[in-house]
Amino acid sequence: MDTWTYAPAPESAALARLQPSYRPFVDGGFIDSGGEPLKTVNPATGEVLAEVGTADESDVDRAVAAARLAFETTWGPMPGAERAKYLFRIARIVAERARELAVLETLDNGKPIRESRDVDVPTASAHLFHHAGWADKLQYAGLGPDPRPLGVVGAVIPWNFPLLMAAWKIAPALACGNTIVLKPAETTPLTALVLAEIAAEAGLPAGVLNVLPGAGDVGSALVGHDGLDKVAFTGSTEVGKQIQGRLAGTGRRLTLELGGKAANIVYDDAPLDQAVEGVIEGIFFNQGHVCCAGSRLLVQESIADEFDELAADLGNRPREESATRFYELAERFDQALINACHNEPLATTIADRRGQTARLRGIAHADPRGMERSLEEHRRVCRAMLDGDPGAAAHELTHHLAETLRTITEGLTRNAGREGGLDIEILPPSA
């Protein structure tokens, strides 16, 4: 009798060109640092990938000083068209080394290769290309006729999109004439360090980009450094609040991109087959590790039953098996979690799959019967969305712009002084 066997992996791990050790990147080169080295591991296997040198406070001082000198003498005074040349070179090299970066990202982060290869790396390259194109056109960006860079930026990024997050922070900062000190997540530092290598290959002047691996103590030293002009942080709401408190009254600029509980809101005019697919993709993409992952679902009550049937019909399964289907998806994604400490709560939840409001901690409200809520009117949506968890976001599925704008107006009014956001997708009317 024939047995099923796994096909070869779509990409060879050798493409990642793993090095036995990596070091922080400061002032144009890789340096010996004062922090305790850490080992970064493949979360799918537990295999140690490399040893990574980490920064201490003196290294933070050195990186900020290098960034300040580069800003004042080289990068800040440089014309935008000249800055663009460096960014275009970096973007091209990222595209040329895309397979290497994708495999390295998957090994270090654990996400499926198709997401690293088809989403993260090409999007990172696209962001670099995009902002390179803006470097000599800033006077047309709505910032006044002669916009000026802020200075030195300190950026701290999480582990869910390591390379893409780095590009999001680096590309606009450099295009506008700022220099940057980047602190990647301690669990996923490798692609950020390879990006620094690429910047050096592209001839980026020393000090313009600095990368400091390390744990939370490095991030804390960086965001609190008085040599910065701006802090950009992506991560948890709790840490974001701490940073906000530290920077209050200092005059330094701050951008926070924080997590929250995001609601998918489906109105009766939405094409429901597309909406169901969007809701599922919205919670399971990247294993749910997305700042605005759709972890709650609000459905207009006139279509609640029909939506429930469509959701339950995944894989042509009867309604009572729909939750099982969601959990099977979760079990498949279990291989791609970033850290082994996530496995135990996930396994416990899967074992308790019969619970009506079972939850994959940090991932999803997994049972669609537990997710669904009916709504009578737009105001109830706003209350449900904003009176629960702070950090709420919403994804509206509708083609009625006027109704959506009413929701936004009340949502923003009720959300004043709190974290949150609204994302609108104008869908074509259902047939």
BELKAFEN-V180363 format. One record per helix or strand of 2 or more residues. SS is the DSSP state (hx for helix, st for strand). FROM is the first residue (numbers start at 0). TO is the last residue. If there is no record, write none. Layout:
ss:from:to
SS:FROM:TO
SS:FROM:TO
This chain:
ss:from:to
hx:12:15
st:20:21
st:24:25
st:28:29
st:37:40
st:47:51
hx:56:74
hx:79:95
hx:97:108
hx:112:133
hx:137:139
st:151:155
hx:161:174
st:178:182
hx:189:200
st:208:210
hx:215:222
st:229:234
hx:236:246
st:252:257
st:261:265
hx:271:287
st:295:299
hx:300:311
hx:313:315
hx:318:335
hx:339:350
st:358:359
st:363:364
hx:367:370
st:373:374
hx:377:385
st:391:397
hx:400:413
st:419:425
